[in-house]
Amino acid sequence: MSGVDFQSIFDSDEDGLLDTPEKAPKLTSSDRLERSFLEIVEFYREHGRVPRSDTREIAERKLGARLDGILANEDKIAALKHLDEFGLLTEPEAPASLDDLLDGDDLGLLDDGTGILDTSDLPQRKSPEATADAAQRVRAEDFEQFEPLFQQKHAELADGTAKLVSFPGMQHIVEGSFFVLNGVMLFIADVGETQYKTTTVRVNRRERLRVIFENGTESSMYRQSLGIRMGEGHGQAVVPAAFESILADDVATGYVYVLRSLSDDPQIAGIADLHKIGFSRGPVEARIAHAEKQPTYLMAPVEILASYRTYNMKTSALENLLHRVFAEVRLDVSQVGKDGRRYEPSEWYVVPLEVIDQAVAMIASGGIVDFEYDMVNKALKPRV
């Protein structure tokens, strides 16, 4: 996320976010295991794929070998489950159909040069086993609208105004972007609304895409699924010739995160849509490792619902702006800590997760200054 300078909005660090951190406690073997796994999680977050143990890149090969060792040890898997934000330790489900198997061929092992598996000219028949989550490849009925776009991109590649670069990461899968996967160019025609799927361990954020392929087919795969396939299948992005100079100016500054409390305190557990909005310069998992001992986390474990990577801006400014947008629904509660002192935790707000996600997007575009939160209708509305 980039673009808006918030220095003029904030005169001081109201929440003490820039205070000198406390001296870190002595590391245990469990701490070291968690830190080593969080490095793998961070690699996945930045590249949209797991590190490989057979690459020539020394740093990546080290992380890949580390992940292989963790996956071979059930005790380590059990100890790290609470940090497994992207399901890296979960055994993948077997494909439910041939289409799922072909869509999951990230390395192109099932590529067919003879065309015998090309069913784009055959009548489409809905399988009774098909589910809403299955992203099947079908004929693009309005392909004539997109064919000139592919021709234009090929022309730009030929004259040097565009070029191919290695897949730069999940954050670049946006509407209007072009990629090449297994030798086939594809176009992101649409990014659907954000969905939140709840599992037994976390809430997963995902968006359906409309992906048009230059062979006249399309798919409605999830954004994260395409990112994984691009990363592991050595996909490429079609970008302007000056792409590297653009990326050189993008500096990662931290994370804004949204948490849900797992407290069994009646005055906390009974509040619907209660979320903590905070920021961290490093991985969120490390920040909340001892949440049950800290008043700021309501002296209870917490669950990460969303994490937004920020670039080219003061992350604490973004966090404070979110706090001001939702100031009227801030939780008013006090607790007695283990030291006997009474605390009044801040940064907890009674607001739906999808509204927070919408506010973050509006802050990035600068449009948030014209909106305020309507607590009655639980929605952002234009300022009067």
C-alpha positions as CSV (number, residue, x, y, z in Angstrom):
1,M,0.0,0.0,0.0
2,S,1.5,3.4,-0.9
3,G,0.7,6.9,-1.8
4,V,-0.6,9.1,1.1
5,D,1.7,11.1,3.3
6,F,0.1,11.3,6.8
7,Q,2.8,13.3,8.5
8,S,0.7,16.4,8.3
9,I,-2.3,14.7,9.9
10,F,-0.5,13.5,13.0
11,D,1.4,15.8,15.3
12,S,2.5,13.1,17.8
13,D,2.7,9.5,18.4
14,E,-0.4,9.4,20.6
15,D,-0.3,5.7,21.4
16,G,3.4,5.5,22.2
17,L,4.0,3.2,19.3
18,L,7.5,4.4,18.8
19,D,8.6,3.8,22.4
20,T,11.8,1.8,22.9
21,P,10.8,-1.8,23.0
22,E,11.3,-3.8,26.2
23,K,14.4,-6.0,26.4
24,A,13.7,-9.3,24.7
25,P,13.5,-12.3,27.1
26,K,15.9,-15.2,26.7
27,L,15.1,-17.4,23.7
28,T,13.9,-21.0,24.3
29,S,14.1,-23.9,21.9
30,S,10.4,-23.3,21.2
31,D,11.0,-19.6,20.5
32,R,13.7,-20.5,18.0
33,L,11.5,-23.0,16.2
34,E,8.7,-20.4,15.9
35,R,11.1,-17.7,14.7
36,S,12.6,-20.1,12.1
37,F,9.0,-21.0,10.8
38,L,8.0,-17.3,10.7
39,E,10.8,-16.7,8.3
40,I,9.2,-19.3,6.0
41,V,5.8,-17.6,6.5
42,E,7.3,-14.2,5.6
43,F,8.9,-15.7,2.4
44,Y,5.5,-17.0,1.4
45,R,3.8,-13.7,2.1
46,E,6.3,-11.8,-0.1
47,H,6.6,-14.3,-3.0
48,G,3.2,-16.1,-3.0
49,R,4.8,-19.6,-2.9
50,V,6.7,-21.9,-0.5
51,P,10.6,-21.8,-0.6
52,R,12.2,-24.5,-2.7
53,S,15.0,-26.7,-1.3
54,D,16.3,-27.5,-4.8
55,T,17.0,-23.9,-6.0
56,R,20.4,-22.3,-6.6
57,E,19.4,-19.3,-4.4
58,I,21.1,-20.1,-1.1
59,A,18.8,-18.1,1.1
60,E,15.7,-19.7,-0.4
61,R,17.2,-23.2,-0.4
62,K,17.9,-22.9,3.3
63,L,14.3,-22.0,4.0
64,G,13.1,-24.8,1.8
65,A,15.2,-27.4,3.5
66,R,14.0,-26.0,6.9
67,L,10.4,-26.4,5.8
68,D,11.1,-30.0,4.6
69,G,12.5,-30.8,8.0
70,I,9.4,-29.4,9.8
71,L,7.0,-31.3,7.5
72,A,8.9,-34.5,8.4
73,N,8.4,-34.0,12.1
74,E,4.8,-34.3,13.5
75,D,5.8,-32.7,16.8
76,K,7.1,-29.6,15.1
77,I,4.0,-29.4,12.9
78,A,1.8,-29.6,16.1
79,A,3.9,-26.9,17.8
80,L,3.7,-24.5,14.8
81,K,0.0,-25.0,13.8
82,H,-1.0,-21.7,15.5
83,L,1.4,-19.8,13.3
84,D,0.4,-21.5,10.0
85,E,-1.3,-18.5,8.5
86,F,-1.2,-19.9,4.9
87,G,-1.7,-23.6,5.5
88,L,1.9,-24.4,4.8
89,L,1.8,-27.4,7.2
90,T,-1.5,-28.8,5.9
91,E,-1.5,-31.8,3.7
92,P,-3.2,-30.8,0.4
93,E,-6.5,-32.5,-0.4
94,A,-6.7,-34.9,-3.3
95,P,-8.3,-33.4,-6.4
96,A,-12.0,-34.1,-6.6
97,S,-12.1,-34.2,-10.4
98,L,-10.0,-34.2,-13.6
99,D,-10.5,-30.4,-14.0
100,D,-9.2,-29.9,-10.4
101,L,-6.2,-32.0,-11.2
102,L,-5.4,-30.1,-14.4
103,D,-6.0,-26.7,-12.7
104,G,-3.6,-27.8,-9.9
105,D,-0.8,-28.7,-12.3
106,D,1.4,-25.8,-11.1
107,L,4.6,-27.2,-12.8
108,G,2.9,-27.9,-16.1
109,L,3.6,-31.6,-15.9
110,L,0.3,-32.4,-17.6
111,D,0.7,-29.8,-20.4
112,D,-0.6,-31.3,-23.7
113,G,0.9,-30.2,-26.9
114,T,-1.3,-32.5,-29.0
115,G,-4.6,-30.8,-28.1
116,I,-6.2,-34.0,-27.1
117,L,-7.1,-32.6,-23.7
118,D,-8.5,-29.3,-25.1
119,T,-12.2,-29.4,-24.4
120,S,-12.9,-25.8,-25.2
121,D,-14.9,-26.7,-28.4
122,L,-17.0,-29.3,-26.6
123,P,-20.4,-28.7,-25.0
124,Q,-20.0,-27.8,-21.4
125,R,-21.7,-30.2,-19.0
126,K,-22.0,-29.5,-15.3
127,S,-20.7,-32.3,-13.2
128,P,-23.0,-33.3,-10.3
129,E,-19.9,-33.3,-8.1
130,A,-18.9,-29.8,-9.0
131,T,-18.9,-27.3,-6.1
132,A,-18.9,-23.5,-5.9
133,D,-15.2,-23.6,-5.0
134,A,-14.1,-25.5,-8.2
135,A,-12.4,-23.1,-10.6
136,Q,-13.0,-24.9,-13.9
137,R,-11.7,-23.7,-17.3
138,V,-14.5,-22.8,-19.7
139,R,-14.9,-21.1,-23.1
140,A,-14.9,-17.3,-22.8
141,E,-18.1,-16.3,-24.6
142,D,-17.1,-12.7,-25.0
143,F,-13.5,-13.4,-25.9
144,E,-13.7,-11.0,-28.9
145,Q,-13.6,-8.1,-26.4
146,F,-10.3,-9.3,-25.0
147,E,-8.5,-10.6,-28.1
148,P,-7.3,-7.1,-29.1
149,L,-5.8,-6.6,-25.7
150,F,-3.6,-9.7,-26.0
151,Q,-2.5,-8.6,-29.5
152,Q,-1.6,-5.2,-28.1
153,K,0.5,-6.7,-25.3
154,H,2.4,-9.0,-27.8
155,A,3.1,-5.9,-29.9
156,E,4.4,-4.0,-26.9
157,L,6.7,-7.0,-26.0
158,A,7.9,-7.0,-29.6
159,D,8.8,-3.2,-29.7
160,G,10.3,-3.1,-26.2
161,T,7.8,-0.9,-24.5
162,A,6.9,-3.9,-22.3
163,K,8.9,-6.8,-21.0
164,L,8.5,-10.1,-19.1
165,V,9.8,-10.3,-15.5
166,S,9.6,-13.1,-12.9
167,F,6.4,-13.1,-11.0
168,P,6.8,-10.1,-8.5
169,G,4.3,-11.3,-5.9
170,M,0.6,-11.6,-5.0
171,Q,0.1,-7.8,-4.6
172,H,0.5,-7.4,-8.3
173,I,-2.5,-9.6,-9.2
174,V,-4.9,-6.7,-9.8
175,E,-7.6,-5.9,-12.3
176,G,-6.0,-5.1,-15.7
177,S,-2.7,-6.9,-15.2
178,F,-1.2,-9.5,-17.7
179,F,0.8,-12.6,-16.8
180,V,2.3,-15.6,-18.7
181,L,1.9,-19.0,-17.1
182,N,3.3,-22.2,-18.9
183,G,3.7,-20.2,-22.1
184,V,0.1,-18.9,-22.2
185,M,-0.7,-15.2,-21.6
186,L,-3.5,-14.4,-19.3
187,F,-5.4,-11.2,-18.4
188,I,-7.0,-10.3,-15.0
189,A,-10.4,-9.0,-16.2
190,D,-12.0,-8.7,-12.8
191,V,-11.2,-9.1,-9.1
192,G,-14.3,-10.0,-7.1
193,E,-15.4,-8.8,-3.7
194,T,-13.4,-10.0,-0.7
195,Q,-14.8,-13.2,1.0
196,Y,-14.0,-14.5,4.4
197,K,-14.0,-18.3,4.9
198,T,-13.9,-19.4,8.5
199,T,-11.9,-22.6,9.3
200,T,-11.3,-24.2,12.7
201,V,-8.1,-22.2,13.1
202,R,-8.5,-18.9,11.3
203,V,-10.5,-16.7,8.9
204,N,-9.1,-16.8,5.4
205,R,-9.5,-13.8,3.1
206,R,-9.9,-14.5,-0.6
207,E,-11.1,-13.0,-3.8
208,R,-12.5,-14.7,-6.9
209,L,-10.9,-13.6,-10.2
210,R,-12.1,-13.6,-13.8
211,V,-9.0,-14.8,-15.6
212,I,-9.1,-14.7,-19.5
213,F,-6.5,-16.8,-21.3
214,E,-5.3,-16.0,-24.8
215,N,-6.5,-19.4,-26.1
216,G,-10.1,-18.2,-25.6
217,T,-10.8,-19.9,-22.3
218,E,-11.4,-18.4,-18.8
219,S,-11.3,-19.4,-15.2
220,S,-12.7,-18.1,-11.9
221,M,-9.9,-19.3,-9.7
222,Y,-9.1,-17.5,-6.4
223,R,-6.4,-14.8,-6.3
224,Q,-4.3,-16.8,-3.9
225,S,-4.5,-19.9,-6.0
226,L,-3.2,-18.0,-9.0
227,G,-0.4,-16.5,-6.9
228,I,0.7,-20.0,-5.8
229,R,0.6,-21.3,-9.4
230,M,2.6,-18.3,-10.7
231,G,5.2,-18.6,-7.9
232,E,5.7,-22.3,-8.2
233,G,5.3,-22.5,-11.9
234,H,7.9,-19.8,-12.7
235,G,5.2,-17.5,-14.0
236,Q,6.0,-14.1,-15.5
237,A,4.4,-10.7,-15.5
238,V,4.0,-8.4,-18.5
239,V,5.1,-5.0,-17.2
240,P,6.3,-1.6,-18.5
241,A,10.0,-1.4,-19.5
242,A,10.7,0.8,-16.5
243,F,9.3,-1.7,-14.0
244,E,12.4,-2.1,-11.9
245,S,12.8,1.6,-11.2
246,I,9.2,1.7,-10.1
247,L,9.8,-1.2,-7.7
248,A,13.0,0.4,-6.4
249,D,10.9,3.1,-4.8
250,D,8.6,0.7,-3.0
251,V,9.8,0.4,0.6
252,A,8.0,-2.0,2.9
253,T,7.3,-0.2,6.2
254,G,5.3,-2.8,8.3
255,Y,1.8,-4.3,8.8
256,V,-1.6,-3.1,9.9
257,Y,-3.4,-6.1,11.4
258,V,-6.9,-7.0,12.6
259,L,-7.3,-9.4,15.5
260,R,-10.2,-11.3,17.2
261,S,-10.1,-12.0,20.9
262,L,-10.4,-15.6,22.1
263,S,-11.1,-14.4,25.6
264,D,-13.6,-16.4,27.8
265,D,-14.4,-13.2,29.8
266,P,-18.2,-12.7,29.6
267,Q,-17.8,-9.0,29.0
268,I,-15.6,-9.7,26.0
269,A,-16.8,-12.9,24.5
270,G,-20.3,-11.7,24.1
271,I,-19.5,-8.7,21.9
272,A,-20.1,-9.3,18.2
273,D,-17.7,-7.8,15.6
274,L,-15.1,-6.9,18.3
275,H,-11.7,-6.4,16.6
276,K,-8.3,-4.9,17.6
277,I,-6.6,-2.7,14.9
278,G,-2.9,-2.5,15.5
279,F,0.4,-2.2,13.6
280,S,3.7,-4.0,13.7
281,R,7.0,-3.4,11.9
282,G,7.7,-7.1,11.8
283,P,5.6,-10.3,11.3
284,V,2.3,-10.1,13.2
285,E,2.7,-13.6,14.5
286,A,5.8,-12.6,16.5
287,R,4.0,-9.5,17.9
288,I,1.1,-11.5,19.4
289,A,3.1,-14.5,20.6
290,H,2.4,-13.8,24.3
291,A,-1.0,-12.1,23.9
292,E,-2.5,-13.8,27.0
293,K,0.1,-12.0,29.2
294,Q,-0.5,-8.5,27.8
295,P,-3.3,-6.1,28.8
296,T,-3.3,-4.6,25.3
297,Y,-4.6,-8.0,24.0
298,L,-7.2,-8.3,26.8
299,M,-5.0,-10.9,28.7
300,A,-6.2,-13.6,26.3
301,P,-5.0,-15.4,23.1
302,V,-6.0,-13.7,19.9
303,E,-6.6,-14.8,16.3
304,I,-5.3,-12.9,13.2
305,L,-8.2,-12.1,10.9
306,A,-6.4,-9.8,8.4
307,S,-2.9,-8.4,7.8
308,Y,-2.2,-5.5,5.4
309,R,1.4,-4.9,4.2
310,T,2.2,-1.2,3.8
311,Y,4.7,0.5,1.6
312,N,6.2,4.0,1.3
313,M,4.3,5.4,4.4
314,K,4.4,5.6,8.1
315,T,2.3,2.5,9.1
316,S,1.5,4.0,12.5
317,A,-0.2,6.9,10.7
318,L,-2.4,4.5,8.8
319,E,-3.3,2.8,12.1
320,N,-4.1,6.0,13.8
321,L,-6.3,7.2,10.9
322,L,-8.3,3.9,11.2
323,H,-8.7,4.5,14.9
324,R,-10.1,8.0,14.2
325,V,-12.5,6.7,11.6
326,F,-13.9,4.2,14.1
327,A,-13.5,6.3,17.3
328,E,-17.2,6.3,18.1
329,V,-17.2,2.5,18.4
330,R,-14.1,2.0,20.5
331,L,-14.5,-0.5,23.2
332,D,-14.8,1.0,26.7
333,V,-13.7,-1.7,29.1
334,S,-11.2,-2.1,32.0
335,Q,-9.4,-5.2,33.3
336,V,-7.2,-6.0,36.3
337,G,-3.9,-7.4,35.2
338,K,-1.8,-10.1,36.9
339,D,0.2,-7.3,38.6
340,G,-3.0,-6.1,40.3
341,R,-3.2,-2.9,38.3
342,R,-6.3,-1.8,36.4
343,Y,-5.9,-1.4,32.6
344,E,-8.1,0.2,30.0
345,P,-7.1,-1.5,26.7
346,S,-7.4,0.7,23.6
347,E,-7.4,-0.2,19.9
348,W,-10.4,-2.5,20.2
349,Y,-13.4,-1.5,18.1
350,V,-16.9,-2.9,17.5
351,V,-17.0,-2.9,13.7
352,P,-17.4,-5.7,11.1
353,L,-14.2,-7.0,9.4
354,E,-15.4,-6.2,5.9
355,V,-15.9,-2.5,6.9
356,I,-12.3,-2.4,8.2
357,D,-11.1,-3.9,4.9
358,Q,-13.1,-1.3,3.0
359,A,-11.6,1.5,5.1
360,V,-8.1,0.4,4.4
361,A,-8.7,0.4,0.6
362,M,-10.2,3.9,0.8
363,I,-7.2,5.2,2.8
364,A,-4.9,3.9,0.1
365,S,-6.9,5.9,-2.5
366,G,-7.2,9.0,-0.3
367,G,-11.0,8.8,-0.4
368,I,-11.5,8.0,3.3
369,V,-11.3,11.8,4.1
370,D,-14.8,12.1,2.7
371,F,-16.4,9.2,4.7
372,E,-17.3,8.4,8.3
373,Y,-18.5,5.3,10.1
374,D,-22.3,4.9,10.6
375,M,-22.6,2.7,13.7
376,V,-26.3,2.2,13.2
377,N,-26.1,0.8,9.7
378,K,-22.6,-0.6,10.3
379,A,-21.2,1.0,7.1
380,L,-19.0,3.8,5.9
381,K,-21.1,6.8,4.6
382,P,-20.2,10.1,2.9
383,R,-19.6,13.0,5.3
384,V,-22.4,15.5,5.3
